[in-house]
Amino acid sequence: ATEPGRRRSQYFEMFINRGIYNDGWWAASRTGIPWESGGEAINPDAATWELYNLDEDWSQANDLAASNSEKLEEMKLLFLLESTKNKNLPIGGGLWSTKSKHLRQ
């Protein structure tokens, strides 16, 4: 229990909602709930990102995105790198079967 964890980074993406953890920092964006979107396409590039330093604010009460934009951009880039490495692009590509079929071609 006293050994440090081995995982330094972890990302997720589900229904265009996404996040990345790295060395105590957490960045995430939420675009909404797909089944409440009315069927219109959700643009992942238009999502607002949040940023938290979990070592200092584990409750995620203080969003640092506006005051630490450089760190936020670093985390967003890391998210894209992890998504690319794990073949998770395009973001949200599987939400609509007709679009996802086209994207895989």
DSSP file (Angstrom, degrees, kcal/mol; ACC not computed):
  #  RESIDUE AA STRUCTURE BP1 BP2  ACC     N-H-->O    O-->H-N    N-H-->O    O-->H-N    TCO  KAPPA ALPHA  PHI   PSI    X-CA   Y-CA   Z-CA
    1    1 A A              0   0    0      0, 0.0     0, 0.0     0, 0.0     0, 0.0   0.000 360.0 360.0 360.0 -21.2    0.0    0.0    0.0
    2    2 A T        +     0   0    0      2,-0.1     0, 0.0     0, 0.0     0, 0.0   0.576 360.0 103.3 -90.3  -8.6    2.9    2.4    0.5
    3    3 A E  S    S-     0   0    0      1,-0.1     3,-0.1     0, 0.0     2,-0.0  -0.499  79.3-111.5 -72.9 139.6    4.4    1.8   -3.0
    4    4 A P        -     0   0    0      0, 0.0    -1,-0.1     0, 0.0    -2,-0.1  -0.379  39.1 -99.3 -67.6 151.3    3.8    4.6   -5.5
    5    5 A G        -     0   0    0      1,-0.1     0, 0.0     2,-0.1     0, 0.0  -0.300  19.6-142.8 -67.1 155.2    1.4    3.7   -8.4
    6    6 A R  S    S+     0   0    0     -3,-0.1     2,-0.6     2,-0.0    -1,-0.1   0.714  76.8  86.9 -90.6 -24.0    2.9    2.8  -11.7
    7    7 A R        +     0   0    0      1,-0.2    -2,-0.1    15,-0.0     3,-0.1  -0.676  43.0 169.3 -85.1 121.7    0.3    4.5  -13.9
    8    8 A R        +     0   0    0     -2,-0.6    15,-2.2     1,-0.2     2,-0.3   0.697  67.4  30.8 -98.8 -26.1    1.1    8.2  -14.6
    9    9 A S  E     +A   22   0A   0     13,-0.2     2,-0.3    14,-0.1    13,-0.2  -0.975  55.9 169.3-136.2 147.4   -1.5    8.8  -17.2
   10   10 A Q  E     -A   21   0A   0     11,-2.0    11,-3.2    -2,-0.3     2,-0.3  -0.942   9.4-172.0-154.7 137.7   -5.0    7.5  -18.0
   11   11 A Y  E     -A   20   0A   0     -2,-0.3     2,-0.3     9,-0.2     9,-0.2  -0.851   1.4-172.9-125.2 162.0   -7.5    8.8  -20.5
   12   12 A F  E     -A   19   0A   0      7,-2.3     7,-2.2    -2,-0.3     2,-0.3  -0.986   6.8-174.6-148.1 157.8  -11.1    8.0  -21.4
   13   13 A E  E     +A   18   0A   0     -2,-0.3     2,-0.3     5,-0.2     5,-0.2  -0.923  10.8 164.6-151.2 127.9  -13.7    8.9  -24.0
   14   14 A M  E >  S-A   17   0A   0      3,-3.1     3,-1.8    -2,-0.3    77,-0.0  -0.929  75.7 -15.2-147.0 120.6  -17.3    7.9  -24.0
   15   15 A F  T 3  S-     0   0    0     -2,-0.3    16,-0.2     1,-0.3     3,-0.1   0.876 126.4 -56.8  53.6  41.3  -20.0    9.6  -26.2
   16   16 A I  T 3  S+     0   0    0      1,-0.3     2,-0.4    14,-0.1    -1,-0.3   0.171 112.7 120.6  75.3 -14.4  -17.6   12.5  -26.8
   17   17 A N  E <   +A   14   0A   0     -3,-1.8    -3,-3.1    15,-0.1     2,-0.3  -0.658  45.0 169.4 -73.4 132.9  -17.3   13.2  -23.1
   18   18 A R  E     +AB  13  29A   0     11,-2.3    11,-2.6    -2,-0.4     2,-0.3  -0.953  21.1 175.8-149.2 161.6  -13.6   12.8  -22.4
   19   19 A G  E     -AB  12  28A   0     -7,-2.2    -7,-2.3    -2,-0.3     2,-0.3  -0.989  13.3-151.4-162.2 163.7  -10.8   13.2  -19.9
   20   20 A I  E     -AB  11  27A   0      7,-2.7     7,-2.4    -2,-0.3     2,-0.4  -0.992   5.0-160.3-144.3 133.7   -7.2   12.7  -19.2
   21   21 A Y  E     +AB  10  26A   0    -11,-3.2   -11,-2.0    -2,-0.3     2,-0.3  -0.935  18.1 166.7-110.0 137.5   -5.3   12.2  -15.9
   22   22 A N  E >   -AB   9  25A   0      3,-2.5     3,-2.1    -2,-0.4   -13,-0.2  -0.847  64.2 -31.5-154.7 117.4   -1.5   12.8  -15.7
   23   23 A D  T 3  S-     0   0    0    -15,-2.2     3,-0.1    -2,-0.3    32,-0.1   0.842 127.7 -36.6  46.1  49.0    0.7   13.2  -12.6
   24   24 A G  T 3  S+     0   0    0      1,-0.3    30,-2.4   -16,-0.2    31,-0.8   0.343 116.7 108.8  92.0  -7.1   -2.0   14.7  -10.4
   25   25 A W  E <   -BC  22  53A   0     -3,-2.1    -3,-2.5    28,-0.2     2,-0.4  -0.813  46.4-166.5-105.5 145.8   -3.7   16.8  -13.1
   26   26 A W  E     +BC  21  52A   0     26,-2.7    26,-2.7    -2,-0.3     2,-0.4  -0.995   6.8 178.8-133.1 125.7   -7.1   16.1  -14.5
   27   27 A A  E     +BC  20  51A   0     -7,-2.4    -7,-2.7    -2,-0.4     2,-0.3  -0.984  13.9 162.4-124.7 139.2   -8.5   17.7  -17.7
   28   28 A A  E     -BC  19  50A   0     22,-1.8    22,-3.0    -2,-0.4     2,-0.4  -0.993  23.0-158.9-153.6 156.0  -12.0   16.9  -19.0
   29   29 A S  E     -BC  18  49A   0    -11,-2.6   -11,-2.3    -2,-0.3     2,-0.4  -0.993   5.8-162.1-136.3 146.1  -14.7   18.1  -21.3
   30   30 A R        -     0   0    0     18,-0.7    18,-0.4    -2,-0.4   -13,-0.1  -0.993   8.6-177.9-130.5 125.4  -18.4   17.1  -21.3
   31   31 A T        -     0   0    0     -2,-0.4     2,-0.3     1,-0.4    -1,-0.1   0.551  51.7 -98.6 -99.2  -9.8  -20.5   17.7  -24.4
   32   32 A G        -     0   0    0     10,-0.0    -1,-0.4   -17,-0.0   -15,-0.1  -0.768  54.0 -44.9 121.9-170.3  -23.8   16.5  -23.0
   33   33 A I    >   -     0   0    0     -2,-0.3     3,-2.1     1,-0.1     4,-0.3  -0.894  44.9-146.0-105.2 118.5  -25.9   13.4  -23.1
   34   34 A P  G >  S+     0   0    0      0, 0.0     3,-1.6     0, 0.0     5,-0.5   0.835  96.5  55.2 -56.9 -38.8  -26.1   12.0  -26.7
   35   35 A W  G 3  S+     0   0    0      1,-0.3     3,-0.2     2,-0.1    -3,-0.0   0.578 108.4  50.8 -75.7  -5.7  -29.6   10.6  -26.4
   36   36 A E  G <  S+     0   0    0     -3,-2.1    -1,-0.3     1,-0.1    -3,-0.0   0.318  85.0  89.8-104.4   5.8  -30.8   14.0  -25.4
   37   37 A S  S X  S-     0   0    0     -3,-1.6     3,-0.9    -4,-0.3    -2,-0.1   0.598  95.2-122.9 -79.7 -10.0  -29.2   15.8  -28.3
   38   38 A G  T 3   -     0   0    0      1,-0.2     3,-0.1    -4,-0.2    -3,-0.1   0.601  62.3 -68.6  78.1   9.7  -32.2   15.4  -30.5
   39   39 A G  T 3  S+     0   0    0     -5,-0.5    -1,-0.2     1,-0.3     2,-0.1   0.288  97.8 132.0  93.4 -10.9  -30.2   13.6  -33.1
   40   40 A E    <   -     0   0    0     -3,-0.9    -1,-0.3     1,-0.1     2,-0.1  -0.428  66.5 -96.1 -75.0 153.6  -28.0   16.6  -34.2
   41   41 A A        -     0   0    0     -2,-0.1     2,-0.5    -3,-0.1    -1,-0.1  -0.400  32.0-138.5 -68.0 141.4  -24.3   16.1  -34.4
   42   42 A I        -     0   0    0     50,-0.1     3,-0.1    -2,-0.1    -1,-0.1  -0.901  11.9-138.7-102.8 128.2  -22.3   17.1  -31.4
   43   43 A N    >   -     0   0    0     -2,-0.5     3,-1.5     1,-0.2     4,-0.3  -0.779   9.9-164.3 -90.6 109.1  -19.0   18.9  -32.3
   44   44 A P  G >  S+     0   0    0      0, 0.0     3,-1.0     0, 0.0    -1,-0.2   0.778  88.1  63.0 -63.5 -24.8  -16.2   17.7  -30.0
   45   45 A D  G 3  S+     0   0    0      1,-0.2    -2,-0.0    -3,-0.1    -3,-0.0   0.693  98.6  55.9 -72.5 -17.4  -14.1   20.7  -30.9
   46   46 A A  G <  S+     0   0    0     -3,-1.5    -1,-0.2     2,-0.1     2,-0.1   0.464  82.4 116.7 -92.2  -2.1  -16.7   23.0  -29.4
   47   47 A A    <   -     0   0    0     -3,-1.0     2,-0.4    -4,-0.3   -16,-0.1  -0.359  66.5-123.3 -69.9 145.2  -16.6   21.4  -26.0
   48   48 A T        -     0   0    0    -18,-0.4   -18,-0.7    -2,-0.1     2,-0.3  -0.753  25.6-144.9 -87.4 132.2  -15.5   23.4  -23.0
   49   49 A W  E     -C   29   0A   0     -2,-0.4     2,-0.3   -20,-0.2   -20,-0.2  -0.720   7.7-156.2 -98.5 148.8  -12.6   21.8  -21.1
   50   50 A E  E     -C   28   0A   0    -22,-3.0   -22,-1.8    -2,-0.3     2,-0.4  -0.868   5.2-156.8-117.4 155.8  -12.0   22.0  -17.3
   51   51 A L  E     +C   27   0A   0     -2,-0.3    13,-3.4   -24,-0.2    14,-0.4  -0.999  11.6 177.7-138.4 133.2   -8.7   21.6  -15.5
   52   52 A Y  E     -C   26   0A   0    -26,-2.7   -26,-2.7    -2,-0.4     2,-0.9  -0.993  28.5-141.7-136.6 142.4   -8.0   20.5  -11.9
   53   53 A N  E >>  -C   25   0A   0     -2,-0.4     4,-2.3     9,-0.3     3,-1.1  -0.877  21.1-170.8 -97.7  98.9   -4.8   19.9   -9.9
   54   54 A L  T 34 S+     0   0    0    -30,-2.4     4,-0.2    -2,-0.9   -29,-0.2   0.736  79.1  64.9 -69.1 -23.2   -6.0   16.9   -7.9
   55   55 A D  T 34 S+     0   0    0    -31,-0.8    -1,-0.3     1,-0.2     3,-0.2   0.818 119.5  24.6 -66.2 -29.0   -3.0   17.0   -5.6
   56   56 A E  T <4 S+     0   0    0     -3,-1.1    -2,-0.2   -32,-0.2    -1,-0.2   0.628 137.7  28.2-106.5 -20.1   -4.3   20.3   -4.2
   57   57 A D    ><  +     0   0    0     -4,-2.3     3,-1.7     1,-0.1    -2,-0.2  -0.563  59.6 165.9-145.1  71.4   -8.0   20.1   -5.0
   58   58 A W  T 3  S+     0   0    0      1,-0.3    -4,-0.1    -4,-0.2    -1,-0.1   0.718  77.6  61.0 -65.8 -20.3   -9.2   16.4   -5.0
   59   59 A S  T 3  S-     0   0    0     -5,-0.0    -1,-0.3     1,-0.0    -5,-0.1   0.518 104.2-128.6 -84.1  -4.4  -12.8   17.5   -4.9
   60   60 A Q    <   +     0   0    0     -3,-1.7     3,-0.1    -7,-0.1    -2,-0.1   0.915  63.4 138.2  56.8  47.1  -12.5   19.4   -8.3
   61   61 A A        +     0   0    0      1,-0.2     2,-0.6    -4,-0.1    -1,-0.1   0.684  57.4  58.2 -91.2 -21.7  -14.0   22.5   -6.8
   62   62 A N  S    S-     0   0    0     -5,-0.2     2,-0.5    -9,-0.1    -9,-0.3  -0.863  72.2-154.8-119.8  98.0  -11.5   25.0   -8.4
   63   63 A D        -     0   0    0     -2,-0.6     3,-0.3     1,-0.1     4,-0.2  -0.588   9.6-174.2 -72.4 119.4  -11.5   24.9  -12.3
   64   64 A L     >  +     0   0    0    -13,-3.4     4,-2.0    -2,-0.5     8,-0.2   0.269  51.6 108.0 -98.9   9.5   -8.0   26.1  -13.3
   65   65 A A  T  4 S+     0   0    0    -14,-0.4     7,-0.2     1,-0.2    -1,-0.2   0.891  83.2  41.8 -58.0 -43.3   -8.7   26.1  -17.1
   66   66 A A  T  4 S+     0   0    0     -3,-0.3     3,-0.5     1,-0.2    -1,-0.2   0.870 120.1  41.9 -73.9 -36.2   -8.9   29.9  -17.4
   67   67 A S  T  4 S+     0   0    0      1,-0.2    -2,-0.2    -4,-0.2    -1,-0.2   0.621 123.8  35.9 -88.8 -12.4   -5.9   30.7  -15.1
   68   68 A N     X  +     0   0    0     -4,-2.0     4,-1.9     1,-0.1     3,-0.3  -0.419  65.2 152.0-136.7  59.9   -3.6   27.9  -16.4
   69   69 A S  H  > S+     0   0    0     -3,-0.5     4,-2.5     1,-0.2     5,-0.2   0.799  71.5  60.0 -64.4 -29.9   -4.3   27.7  -20.1
   70   70 A E  H  > S+     0   0    0      2,-0.2     4,-1.9     1,-0.2    -1,-0.2   0.924 107.4  44.8 -64.3 -44.2   -0.8   26.5  -20.9
   71   71 A K  H  > S+     0   0    0     -3,-0.3     4,-2.3     2,-0.2    -2,-0.2   0.886 111.7  54.0 -66.7 -38.5   -1.3   23.4  -18.7
   72   72 A L  H  X S+     0   0    0     -4,-1.9     4,-2.6     2,-0.2    -2,-0.2   0.929 108.3  48.5 -61.9 -44.7   -4.7   22.8  -20.2
   73   73 A E  H  X S+     0   0    0     -4,-2.5     4,-2.2     1,-0.2    -1,-0.2   0.884 110.1  52.6 -62.9 -37.9   -3.3   22.8  -23.7
   74   74 A E  H  X S+     0   0    0     -4,-1.9     4,-2.1     2,-0.2    -1,-0.2   0.911 111.3  46.4 -61.3 -43.1   -0.6   20.4  -22.6
   75   75 A M  H  X S+     0   0    0     -4,-2.3     4,-2.4     2,-0.2    -2,-0.2   0.884 110.7  51.8 -69.4 -38.8   -3.3   18.1  -21.2
   76   76 A K  H  X S+     0   0    0     -4,-2.6     4,-2.1     2,-0.2    -1,-0.2   0.896 110.3  49.5 -64.3 -39.5   -5.4   18.3  -24.3
   77   77 A L  H  X S+     0   0    0     -4,-2.2     4,-2.5     2,-0.2    -2,-0.2   0.912 109.5  51.2 -64.9 -42.1   -2.4   17.4  -26.4
   78   78 A L  H  X S+     0   0    0     -4,-2.1     4,-2.7     1,-0.2     5,-0.2   0.895 107.5  54.0 -61.4 -39.6   -1.7   14.5  -24.2
   79   79 A F  H  X S+     0   0    0     -4,-2.4     4,-2.7     1,-0.2    -1,-0.2   0.936 109.9  46.8 -59.1 -45.8   -5.3   13.4  -24.6
   80   80 A L  H  X S+     0   0    0     -4,-2.1     4,-2.5     2,-0.2    -2,-0.2   0.885 111.6  51.1 -64.6 -38.3   -4.9   13.4  -28.4
   81   81 A L  H  X S+     0   0    0     -4,-2.5     4,-2.6     2,-0.2    -2,-0.2   0.928 113.1  44.9 -63.7 -45.0   -1.6   11.6  -28.2
   82   82 A E  H  X S+     0   0    0     -4,-2.7     4,-1.9     2,-0.2    -2,-0.2   0.896 113.4  50.8 -66.1 -40.0   -3.2    8.8  -26.1
   83   83 A S  H  <>S+     0   0    0     -4,-2.7     5,-3.3    -5,-0.2     6,-0.3   0.898 112.3  46.8 -63.8 -40.4   -6.2    8.7  -28.3
   84   84 A T  H ><5S+     0   0    0     -4,-2.5     3,-1.6     3,-0.2    -2,-0.2   0.939 111.4  50.6 -65.4 -47.3   -4.1    8.3  -31.4
   85   85 A K  H 3<5S+     0   0    0     -4,-2.6    -1,-0.2     1,-0.3    -2,-0.2   0.841 115.5  43.1 -59.3 -34.6   -1.9    5.7  -29.8
   86   86 A N  T 3<5S-     0   0    0     -4,-1.9    -1,-0.3    -5,-0.2    -2,-0.2   0.218 113.0-115.7 -99.9  13.9   -5.0    3.7  -28.8
   87   87 A K  T < 5 +     0   0    0     -3,-1.6    -3,-0.2     1,-0.1    -2,-0.1   0.909  69.2 140.1  55.2  48.2   -6.8    4.2  -32.1
   88   88 A N      < +     0   0    0     -5,-3.3     4,-0.2    -8,-0.1     5,-0.2   0.100  33.5 146.6-107.7  18.9   -9.6    6.2  -30.5
   89   89 A L        +     0   0    0     -6,-0.3     2,-0.1    -5,-0.1     3,-0.0  -0.844  40.9  45.3-111.3 149.4  -10.0    8.8  -33.2
   90   90 A P  S >  S-     0   0    0      0, 0.0     3,-2.1     0, 0.0     4,-0.2   0.526  91.1-122.1 -75.9 151.2  -12.2   10.4  -34.5
   91   91 A I  T 3  S+     0   0    0      1,-0.3    -2,-0.1    -2,-0.1   -73,-0.0  -0.434  94.9   4.6 -62.5 126.5  -13.7   11.4  -31.1
   92   92 A G  T >  S+     0   0    0     -4,-0.2     3,-1.8    -2,-0.2     4,-0.4   0.582  87.3 138.9  76.1   9.9  -17.3   10.3  -31.1
   93   93 A G  T <   +     0   0    0     -3,-2.1     3,-0.3     1,-0.3    10,-0.2   0.749  67.3  52.1 -61.5 -25.4  -17.0    8.5  -34.4
   94   94 A G  T 3  S+     0   0    0     -4,-0.2    -1,-0.3     1,-0.2     3,-0.1   0.422  83.1  90.9 -91.8   2.6  -19.0    5.5  -33.3
   95   95 A L  S <  S+     0   0    0     -3,-1.8     2,-0.6     1,-0.2    -1,-0.2   0.910  90.1  40.0 -66.0 -42.1  -22.1    7.5  -32.1
   96   96 A W  S >> S-     0   0    0     -4,-0.4     4,-3.2    -3,-0.3     3,-0.5  -0.927  75.6-150.5-114.4 115.2  -24.0    7.4  -35.3
   97   97 A S  H 3> S+     0   0    0     -2,-0.6     4,-2.1     1,-0.3     5,-0.2   0.829  95.5  51.6 -57.7 -37.0  -23.7    4.2  -37.2
   98   98 A T  H 3> S+     0   0    0      2,-0.2     4,-1.3     1,-0.2    -1,-0.3   0.903 115.6  42.0 -68.2 -37.6  -24.1    5.7  -40.6
   99   99 A K  H <> S+     0   0    0     -3,-0.5     4,-2.4     2,-0.2    -2,-0.2   0.913 113.2  52.1 -73.1 -42.0  -21.3    8.2  -39.9
  100  100 A S  H  X S+     0   0    0     -4,-3.2     4,-1.5     1,-0.2    -2,-0.2   0.859 106.5  54.2 -66.0 -32.4  -19.1    5.7  -38.2
  101  101 A K  H  < S+     0   0    0     -4,-2.1     4,-0.5    -5,-0.3    -1,-0.2   0.916 111.0  46.2 -63.4 -42.0  -19.4    3.3  -41.2
  102  102 A H  H >< S+     0   0    0     -4,-1.3     3,-1.0     1,-0.2    -2,-0.2   0.887 109.8  54.2 -66.0 -39.8  -18.2    6.2  -43.4
  103  103 A L  H 3< S+     0   0    0     -4,-2.4    -1,-0.2     1,-0.2    -2,-0.2   0.786 103.1  56.3 -68.5 -27.1  -15.4    7.1  -41.1
  104  104 A R  T 3<        0   0    0     -4,-1.5    -1,-0.2     1,-0.2    -2,-0.2   0.635 360.0 360.0 -79.7 -12.5  -13.9    3.6  -41.1
  105  105 A Q    <         0   0    0     -3,-1.0    -1,-0.2    -4,-0.5    -2,-0.2   0.482 360.0 360.0 -80.6 360.0  -13.6    3.5  -44.9
